[in-house]
Amino acid sequence: MPLIREYPIAEAAGPYGITAGADGALWLTLVHSGEIARLATDGTVTRHPAGPPGCGPTIITPGPDGALWFSRTQDHHIGRITTSGEVTGFALPGDGGPFGIAPGPDGALWFTEMNTDHIGRITPEGEITRIALPALGGFPSMITAGPDGALWFTLNQAAAIGRVTTDGEITVHDLPTAGAGPVGITCGADGALWFVEIAAGRIGRITVDGDIREFPLDENARPHAITAAPGGDCWFTEWGAGRIGRVTPAGEITGYDLPTPSSEPHGITVGPDGAVWTALEIGAVARLDAATP
């Protein structure tokens, strides 16, 4: 069994999104305290305000400029933080509720707007473009770059996976399971997109041609986020079950219980040390050493 350890970050701060930065550290959003935290390899935690109180930082990703970019869902901004802690915010029009954010193949950051059914694009200089989705109420959630040069995203309430080209052309693929509630999505080593279905308790896979397969989890799993690892597997969080899961390219699934069953794991990433790290609602992070027998 892999060795899993938990490390406290900030009690009641609500760690949510997590990613590895270009500086060799882990970066997290603290949604309840409105901060961005940096976890160094020596265990030192540094916290920076993400914006005004109540800004609600959620998802964080490394940008093409060496900074970290994040969504501020509550005050409708896209945030940028340098590795030295300098924060800049870029306001979105209206009440978009940005959530997922990821670097695109065109050197820009792409993000979802849950409240207004838009996909957004922001350059490192802060220039924003928005693309309206063809249907309302889909609740676009997470987004990732695909192997085909397009961006792929989940439509949580529409039970669908969307694709947007860098020219703004939208395609939507309905999932076989009604009410599946897809959230996290990542590009796997096999050239397909892997995603989680929080409401249906499944892991999904979609090829760039739109072929979809689903793999069932335990009934109470409630998978939330997913990330691809260099070895070819994808790792995901089971928010409801307090587990970290692994799925192979063939769809074989293994689950690993976290030390604290009620930890509520959210974001997940592969760290600079090659381990799998996840942000825990209880105010901590967990590290899973996938190489441990």
C-alpha positions as CSV (number, residue, x, y, z in Angstrom):
1,M,0.0,0.0,0.0
2,P,1.3,3.5,-0.7
3,L,2.3,5.6,2.3
4,I,-0.1,8.5,2.9
5,R,0.7,11.3,5.3
6,E,-1.3,14.4,6.2
7,Y,0.3,17.8,7.0
8,P,-1.6,20.7,8.6
9,I,-1.7,23.9,6.6
10,A,-4.2,26.3,8.1
11,E,-7.2,25.2,10.3
12,A,-10.6,26.5,9.0
13,A,-8.9,28.1,6.0
14,G,-10.5,25.6,3.6
15,P,-7.7,24.3,1.3
16,Y,-9.3,23.6,-2.1
17,G,-7.2,23.9,-5.3
18,I,-3.6,22.7,-5.4
19,T,-0.9,22.7,-8.1
20,A,2.9,22.6,-8.5
21,G,4.6,25.9,-9.2
22,A,7.6,26.6,-11.4
23,D,9.5,27.4,-8.2
24,G,9.4,23.7,-7.0
25,A,6.8,24.4,-4.3
26,L,3.1,23.5,-4.0
27,W,0.5,26.3,-4.2
28,L,-3.0,26.1,-2.7
29,T,-6.1,28.2,-2.6
30,L,-7.6,28.7,0.9
31,V,-11.2,29.4,-0.1
32,H,-12.5,30.2,3.4
33,S,-9.7,32.6,4.5
34,G,-9.4,34.1,1.0
35,E,-5.7,33.4,0.7
36,I,-3.1,31.6,-1.5
37,A,-0.7,29.4,0.4
38,R,2.8,28.2,-0.7
39,L,4.1,25.0,0.7
40,A,7.9,24.7,0.3
41,T,9.8,21.4,0.1
42,D,11.1,22.0,3.7
43,G,7.5,22.2,5.0
44,T,7.4,26.0,5.4
45,V,4.0,27.5,4.7
46,T,3.6,31.1,3.5
47,R,0.2,32.7,3.1
48,H,-0.8,35.6,0.9
49,P,-4.1,37.4,0.6
50,A,-5.7,36.4,-2.7
51,G,-7.8,39.6,-2.9
52,P,-10.3,41.4,-0.7
53,P,-12.1,39.4,2.0
54,G,-14.6,37.0,0.7
55,C,-13.0,36.8,-2.8
56,G,-13.2,33.0,-2.8
57,P,-10.1,31.7,-4.5
58,T,-10.9,28.2,-5.8
59,I,-8.8,26.6,-8.7
60,I,-5.1,27.4,-9.2
61,T,-2.8,26.5,-12.1
62,P,0.7,27.5,-13.3
63,G,0.8,30.0,-16.0
64,P,3.1,30.4,-19.1
65,D,4.7,33.4,-17.4
66,G,6.0,31.5,-14.4
67,A,3.3,32.9,-12.1
68,L,0.3,31.1,-10.6
69,W,-3.2,31.9,-11.9
70,F,-6.4,31.3,-10.0
71,S,-10.1,31.8,-10.1
72,R,-11.8,34.1,-7.5
73,T,-15.3,32.7,-7.7
74,Q,-17.0,35.0,-5.2
75,D,-15.9,38.4,-6.5
76,H,-15.7,37.3,-10.2
77,H,-12.0,37.9,-10.8
78,I,-9.1,36.0,-12.3
79,G,-6.1,36.3,-10.0
80,R,-2.4,36.1,-10.6
81,I,0.3,35.6,-8.0
82,T,4.0,35.7,-8.6
83,T,6.3,33.2,-6.8
84,S,7.3,36.2,-4.6
85,G,3.7,36.7,-3.5
86,E,2.6,39.7,-5.6
87,V,-1.1,39.5,-6.4
88,T,-3.0,41.1,-9.3
89,G,-6.7,40.7,-10.0
90,F,-8.5,41.0,-13.3
91,A,-12.3,41.7,-13.1
92,L,-14.7,39.9,-15.2
93,P,-17.9,41.5,-16.6
94,G,-21.0,40.6,-14.7
95,D,-21.4,37.8,-12.2
96,G,-19.6,35.0,-14.0
97,G,-18.4,33.0,-11.1
98,P,-15.1,31.8,-12.6
99,F,-14.1,28.3,-11.4
100,G,-11.8,26.0,-13.5
101,I,-8.7,27.5,-15.0
102,A,-5.9,26.0,-17.1
103,P,-3.1,27.0,-19.5
104,G,-4.0,26.7,-23.2
105,P,-1.8,25.8,-26.1
106,D,-1.9,29.5,-27.3
107,G,0.0,31.0,-24.4
108,A,-3.2,32.2,-22.6
109,L,-5.2,31.0,-19.6
110,W,-8.6,29.5,-20.2
111,F,-11.4,29.5,-17.6
112,T,-15.0,28.6,-17.0
113,E,-17.8,30.9,-15.8
114,M,-20.3,28.8,-13.9
115,N,-23.0,31.4,-13.5
116,T,-23.1,32.8,-17.1
117,D,-22.4,29.8,-19.3
118,H,-19.2,31.3,-20.8
119,I,-15.7,30.0,-21.5
120,G,-13.1,32.7,-20.9
121,R,-9.6,33.4,-22.1
122,I,-7.1,35.7,-20.5
123,T,-3.6,36.6,-21.7
124,P,-0.7,37.0,-19.4
125,E,-1.2,40.8,-19.9
126,G,-4.8,40.6,-18.6
127,E,-6.7,40.9,-21.9
128,I,-10.0,38.9,-21.5
129,T,-12.2,37.3,-24.2
130,R,-15.4,35.4,-23.5
131,I,-17.2,32.8,-25.5
132,A,-20.9,32.1,-24.9
133,L,-21.9,28.4,-24.7
134,P,-24.8,27.3,-27.0
135,A,-27.1,26.4,-24.1
136,L,-27.8,27.9,-20.7
137,G,-27.7,26.2,-17.4
138,G,-24.8,23.8,-18.1
139,F,-22.7,25.0,-15.2
140,P,-19.2,24.8,-16.9
141,S,-16.8,23.6,-14.2
142,M,-13.3,22.4,-14.8
143,I,-11.2,22.8,-17.9
144,T,-8.0,21.4,-19.3
145,A,-5.9,21.4,-22.5
146,G,-6.4,18.4,-24.7
147,P,-4.0,16.6,-27.0
148,D,-5.7,18.0,-30.1
149,G,-4.9,21.7,-29.4
150,A,-8.4,22.5,-28.0
151,L,-9.6,23.0,-24.4
152,W,-12.0,20.4,-22.9
153,F,-14.3,21.2,-20.0
154,T,-17.1,19.6,-17.9
155,L,-20.7,20.8,-17.9
156,N,-21.8,19.7,-14.5
157,Q,-25.6,20.3,-14.7
158,A,-25.8,19.3,-18.4
159,A,-24.1,16.0,-17.8
160,A,-21.8,16.7,-20.8
161,I,-18.2,17.3,-21.8
162,G,-17.5,20.4,-23.9
163,R,-14.7,21.2,-26.3
164,V,-13.6,24.7,-27.4
165,T,-11.0,25.4,-30.0
166,T,-8.7,28.4,-29.6
167,D,-10.8,30.0,-32.4
168,G,-13.9,29.7,-30.2
169,E,-15.7,26.8,-31.9
170,I,-17.8,24.8,-29.3
171,T,-18.7,21.1,-29.4
172,V,-20.7,19.3,-26.7
173,H,-20.8,15.6,-26.0
174,D,-23.6,14.3,-23.9
175,L,-22.7,11.6,-21.3
176,P,-24.4,8.2,-21.3
177,T,-25.4,8.7,-17.6
178,A,-28.1,11.3,-17.0
179,G,-27.4,13.5,-14.0
180,A,-23.7,12.4,-13.9
181,G,-22.5,15.7,-12.6
182,P,-19.0,15.8,-14.2
183,V,-16.5,18.1,-12.4
184,G,-12.7,17.5,-12.7
185,I,-11.1,16.7,-16.0
186,T,-7.5,16.1,-17.1
187,C,-5.6,14.9,-20.2
188,G,-4.3,11.4,-19.8
189,A,-1.1,9.9,-21.1
190,D,-3.2,7.7,-23.5
191,G,-4.3,10.8,-25.4
192,A,-7.9,10.7,-24.0
193,L,-9.6,13.1,-21.5
194,W,-10.4,11.6,-18.1
195,F,-13.0,13.1,-15.9
196,V,-15.0,12.4,-12.7
197,E,-18.8,12.2,-12.3
198,I,-19.5,13.3,-8.8
199,A,-23.2,12.6,-8.8
200,A,-23.1,9.2,-10.6
201,G,-20.0,8.0,-8.7
202,R,-18.0,7.2,-11.9
203,I,-14.8,7.9,-13.7
204,G,-15.2,8.8,-17.3
205,R,-13.0,8.7,-20.4
206,I,-13.6,10.5,-23.7
207,T,-11.5,10.3,-26.8
208,V,-11.0,13.3,-29.1
209,D,-13.4,11.7,-31.4
210,G,-16.1,11.7,-28.7
211,D,-16.1,8.0,-27.7
212,I,-17.1,7.8,-24.1
213,R,-16.5,5.0,-21.5
214,E,-17.5,5.1,-17.8
215,F,-16.0,3.1,-14.9
216,P,-18.1,2.7,-11.6
217,L,-16.8,3.6,-8.1
218,D,-18.3,2.9,-4.7
219,E,-21.8,4.5,-4.2
220,N,-20.6,7.0,-1.7
221,A,-17.4,8.0,-3.5
222,R,-18.4,11.5,-4.9
223,P,-15.2,12.0,-6.9
224,H,-14.2,15.6,-7.4
225,A,-10.9,16.3,-9.0
226,I,-8.5,14.3,-11.2
227,T,-4.9,14.7,-12.4
228,A,-2.7,12.8,-14.8
229,A,0.6,11.3,-13.5
230,P,3.8,10.7,-15.5
231,G,3.5,6.9,-15.1
232,G,0.3,6.9,-17.3
233,D,-2.3,6.5,-14.5
234,C,-4.7,9.2,-13.4
235,W,-5.3,10.0,-9.7
236,F,-8.5,11.5,-8.3
237,T,-10.1,12.5,-5.0
238,E,-13.2,10.8,-3.5
239,W,-14.7,13.7,-1.5
240,G,-17.5,11.6,-0.1
241,A,-15.4,8.5,0.9
242,G,-12.3,10.2,2.1
243,R,-10.0,8.4,-0.4
244,I,-7.5,9.0,-3.1
245,G,-8.2,6.9,-6.2
246,R,-6.1,5.7,-9.1
247,V,-7.3,4.6,-12.5
248,T,-5.1,3.0,-15.1
249,P,-5.5,3.6,-18.9
250,A,-7.4,0.3,-19.0
251,G,-9.9,1.5,-16.4
252,E,-8.7,-0.5,-13.5
253,I,-9.4,1.4,-10.3
254,T,-7.8,1.2,-6.8
255,G,-8.8,3.4,-3.8
256,Y,-6.6,4.4,-0.8
257,D,-8.1,5.6,2.4
258,L,-6.9,8.9,3.9
259,P,-5.7,8.8,7.5
260,T,-8.6,11.1,8.4
261,P,-11.8,9.7,7.0
262,S,-13.7,13.0,7.2
263,S,-10.9,15.0,5.6
264,E,-12.9,15.9,2.4
265,P,-10.2,15.9,-0.3
266,H,-10.7,18.4,-3.1
267,G,-7.9,19.4,-5.5
268,I,-5.2,17.0,-6.5
269,T,-1.8,17.3,-8.3
270,V,1.5,15.6,-8.8
271,G,4.1,17.5,-6.8
272,P,7.6,18.4,-7.7
273,D,8.7,15.4,-5.7
274,G,6.7,13.0,-7.9
275,A,4.2,12.2,-5.1
276,V,0.5,12.8,-5.4
277,W,-0.8,15.7,-3.2
278,T,-4.3,16.6,-2.4
279,A,-5.9,19.6,-0.6
280,L,-8.1,18.6,2.4
281,E,-11.1,20.6,3.7
282,I,-10.0,20.0,7.3
283,G,-7.1,22.5,6.8
284,A,-4.4,20.2,5.6
285,V,-2.8,18.5,2.7
286,A,-2.1,14.8,2.1
287,R,0.9,13.3,0.3
288,L,0.7,9.8,-1.3
289,D,4.0,8.3,-2.3
290,A,2.9,6.2,-5.3
291,A,6.3,4.5,-5.3
292,T,5.9,3.0,-1.9
293,P,5.2,-0.7,-2.0
